[in-house]
Amino acid sequence: MADEALRAAVARRAAEAGAAVAFDRFRRGIDVETKDGKTDVVTQADRDAQARVADVIDGAFPEDELVGEEDDALKTVPDDGDAWVVDPIDGTNNYVRNIRIWATAVAAVREGEPVAAASALPALGDTYVADADAVYRNGHEISVSAETDPEKSTVVPTVWWDFDHRDEYAAATRELVERFGDMRRFGCAQAVLAMVADGSLEGTITNIVANPWDTVAGVYMVRRAGGTVTDLEGNRWRHDSKGLVASNGAVHDEVLAAARGIEELDG
């Protein structure tokens, strides 16, 4: 098995194994802690799911680095060598509120660029896998939406803005409702990016430097499914870019304009 194909298979096994740990405790009244803010929550399920993901990866690639949200994992993606970027429960606020939209996401990266990815959403019954050739949802190949009309498109925020940046959240909402046919907020960046990849959404925006565990797996999926992902300047997105603008490609100019409008608060 080629290395990239093996890494895609390991990413899937790891994501599904971690998701199984989290799903076993879903809607069971698990204790919730806060980290850096009132809406930045974590549970023991996050930690245990990450540990399970790490075990699967370590069994196949024991020399690789692990980048993850919890515990003592690296917090930045190395620019050299092989590594794995893990979010054990992306959408923990949904998880603790008994909302089904959350994911365990795993991406394999080489020299700072993703080469394989998987996101398991067990409460929805979906697993997305991206390899060097395509993206699959539950084993069936998917692709981005073919919609070309912004007024028929649904575009959404990618991530949450904290209390001291709610003006930016308001600006993002304004940009979306004025430019596109509809918007949503799902509370799980990896689920949103997977939905751009499978054509359920036409785009998603943020103006911040997003955490790699929230984004790298999903960005790889969007690209492999035929979409476009850039920073706020329209340059190719990478894990340390400012802003994340993902779309089906056909409406990318309008999606990018919406993302840029977030910081034009006096406009």
C-alpha positions in Angstrom: 0.0 0.0 0.0 1.4 3.4 -1.0 2.3 5.6 2.0 -0.4 8.2 1.3 -3.1 5.4 1.0 -1.8 3.9 4.3 -2.0 7.2 6.0 -5.6 7.7 4.8 -6.5 4.3 6.2 -4.8 5.0 9.5 -6.5 8.4 9.7 -9.9 6.7 9.2 -9.2 4.0 11.8 -7.9 6.6 14.3 -10.8 9.0 13.7 -13.4 6.2 14.1 -11.7 4.8 17.2 -11.6 8.2 18.9 -15.2 8.9 17.9 -16.3 5.6 19.4 -14.9 6.6 22.7 -16.7 10.0 22.6 -19.9 8.6 21.3 -20.0 6.0 24.1 -20.4 8.9 26.5 -22.6 11.2 24.4 -25.8 12.3 26.1 -24.7 10.6 29.3 -24.3 13.7 31.5 -20.5 14.0 31.4 -18.8 16.6 33.5 -17.8 19.8 31.7 -14.8 22.0 32.4 -13.9 25.4 31.0 -10.5 26.4 29.6 -9.8 29.9 28.4 -13.3 31.3 28.4 -16.9 30.6 29.4 -17.7 29.0 26.0 -14.3 27.2 25.7 -15.3 23.8 27.2 -13.6 20.5 27.5 -14.6 17.1 28.9 -12.8 13.9 29.9 -14.2 12.4 26.8 -12.1 14.9 24.8 -8.9 13.7 26.6 -9.8 10.0 26.3 -10.7 10.2 22.7 -7.4 12.0 21.9 -5.5 9.3 23.7 -7.3 6.6 21.7 -6.5 8.4 18.4 -2.9 8.7 19.5 -2.7 4.9 20.3 -3.9 4.0 16.8 -1.5 6.4 15.1 1.4 5.3 17.3 0.8 1.7 16.4 1.3 2.5 12.7 3.7 5.5 12.7 5.5 5.6 16.1 8.1 8.1 15.0 5.6 10.8 13.9 4.7 13.9 15.9 1.2 14.5 17.2 -0.5 17.9 17.1 -3.6 18.1 19.2 -6.0 20.2 21.2 -5.7 18.4 24.5 -3.0 17.6 27.0 0.7 17.6 26.0 0.4 17.3 22.2 2.1 19.9 20.1 0.1 23.0 19.4 1.6 24.0 16.1 2.1 22.0 12.9 5.8 21.3 12.2 7.1 22.4 8.8 9.5 19.5 8.6 8.8 15.7 8.7 5.6 13.7 9.2 3.0 14.6 11.8 -0.7 14.1 12.6 -3.2 16.8 13.5 -6.0 15.7 15.8 -9.2 17.1 17.2 -10.8 14.5 19.4 -14.2 16.3 19.6 -14.5 19.3 17.3 -17.8 20.9 18.4 -17.5 20.2 22.2 -20.1 22.8 22.9 -22.5 20.9 20.7 -21.4 17.6 22.3 -22.1 18.8 25.9 -25.5 20.2 24.8 -26.5 16.9 23.3 -26.5 18.2 19.7 -25.4 15.6 17.2 -23.0 17.8 15.1 -19.5 17.1 16.4 -16.6 15.3 14.9 -13.3 13.5 15.6 -10.9 14.7 13.0 -7.5 13.4 12.0 -5.1 14.7 9.3 -1.7 13.4 8.3 0.7 16.1 7.3 4.1 16.1 5.6 6.4 19.1 5.6 3.4 21.1 6.9 1.0 20.1 4.2 -1.9 17.5 4.6 -1.6 14.3 2.6 -4.6 12.4 4.1 -7.5 13.1 6.4 -10.6 11.7 8.0 -13.5 13.1 10.1 -15.9 10.8 11.9 -19.3 12.1 12.9 -20.8 9.1 14.7 -23.9 10.8 16.0 -24.8 11.5 12.4 -23.6 8.2 11.0 -21.1 9.8 8.7 -17.4 9.3 8.1 -15.4 11.4 5.6 -12.1 10.2 4.2 -9.8 12.1 1.9 -6.8 10.5 0.1 -4.6 11.6 -2.7 -7.3 10.8 -5.3 -10.7 11.8 -3.9 -13.0 12.3 -0.9 -15.5 9.8 0.3 -18.5 10.0 2.6 -19.3 6.5 3.9 -17.4 5.0 1.0 -19.0 7.0 -1.7 -17.1 9.7 -3.6 -18.2 13.2 -3.1 -17.6 16.6 -4.7 -18.3 20.3 -4.1 -21.4 22.0 -5.2 -21.7 23.1 -8.8 -23.7 26.2 -7.8 -22.5 29.4 -9.5 -25.1 31.9 -8.2 -24.3 33.5 -4.8 -28.0 34.2 -4.3 -28.7 30.5 -4.5 -25.7 29.6 -2.2 -25.5 28.9 1.5 -22.4 30.2 3.1 -21.7 30.0 6.9 -19.2 31.1 9.6 -16.5 28.6 10.2 -15.7 29.2 13.9 -17.0 31.2 16.9 -15.8 34.7 17.8 -15.2 35.2 21.5 -16.9 37.9 23.5 -14.3 40.6 22.8 -14.8 40.1 19.0 -18.5 40.0 18.7 -18.5 43.0 16.4 -16.6 40.8 13.9 -19.3 38.1 14.3 -22.0 40.6 13.6 -20.0 41.8 10.6 -19.7 38.3 9.3 -23.4 37.7 9.7 -24.1 40.9 7.9 -21.8 40.0 5.0 -23.4 36.6 4.6 -27.0 37.6 4.8 -26.5 40.5 2.3 -24.5 38.5 -0.3 -25.9 34.9 -0.2 -29.2 33.0 -0.4 -28.9 31.6 3.2 -26.6 31.0 6.1 -26.3 28.6 9.0 -24.2 28.2 12.1 -23.3 24.6 13.0 -20.8 25.0 15.8 -18.3 22.5 14.4 -15.7 23.7 11.8 -14.7 20.2 10.7 -18.4 19.3 10.0 -18.8 22.6 8.1 -15.7 21.9 5.9 -16.9 18.4 5.2 -20.2 19.8 4.1 -18.5 22.2 1.7 -16.6 19.2 0.4 -19.8 17.2 -0.2 -21.7 20.0 -1.7 -24.2 20.7 1.1 -22.8 24.2 1.5 -21.2 26.5 -1.0 -18.7 28.1 1.4 -17.5 29.1 4.8 -15.5 32.0 6.2 -13.5 33.3 9.1 -11.1 36.2 9.5 -9.0 34.7 12.3 -6.0 32.4 12.5 -7.9 29.2 13.2 -6.4 26.3 15.2 -5.0 23.6 13.0 -7.0 20.8 14.7 -10.2 22.7 13.8 -9.3 23.0 10.1 -6.5 21.0 8.5 -8.4 17.8 7.9 -11.4 19.6 6.5 -9.4 21.9 4.3 -7.7 18.9 2.7 -11.2 17.5 2.0 -12.5 20.6 0.3 -9.5 20.8 -2.0 -9.6 17.1 -2.9 -13.3 17.5 -3.6 -12.6 20.2 -6.1 -13.1 23.3 -4.0 -10.9 26.3 -3.2 -9.4 27.4 0.1 -7.5 30.7 0.6 -6.6 33.2 3.2 -8.0 36.7 3.4 -5.6 37.9 0.7 -6.8 35.2 -1.7 -3.5 33.2 -1.4 -3.4 29.5 -0.8 -4.4 28.7 2.8 -2.0 26.9 5.1 -2.3 26.1 8.8 -0.9 29.4 10.0 -2.8 31.7 7.6 -4.9 34.6 8.7 -8.5 33.9 7.8 -9.9 30.8 6.2 -12.1 31.1 3.1 -13.4 27.8 1.7 -15.8 27.4 -1.2 -16.8 25.3 -4.1 -14.6 27.5 -6.3 -17.4 28.8 -8.5 -18.5 31.5 -5.9 -15.1 32.0 -4.3 -14.8 35.6 -5.3 -18.0 36.5 -3.5 -17.1 34.3 -0.5 -13.7 36.0 -0.3 -15.3 39.4 -0.4 -17.6 38.5 2.5 -14.6 37.3 4.6 -12.7 40.6 3.8 -15.8 42.5 4.9 -15.6 41.2 8.4 -12.8 43.6 9.3 -14.3 46.5 7.4 -16.3 47.3 10.6 -16.8 50.9 9.6 -18.1 50.1 6.2 
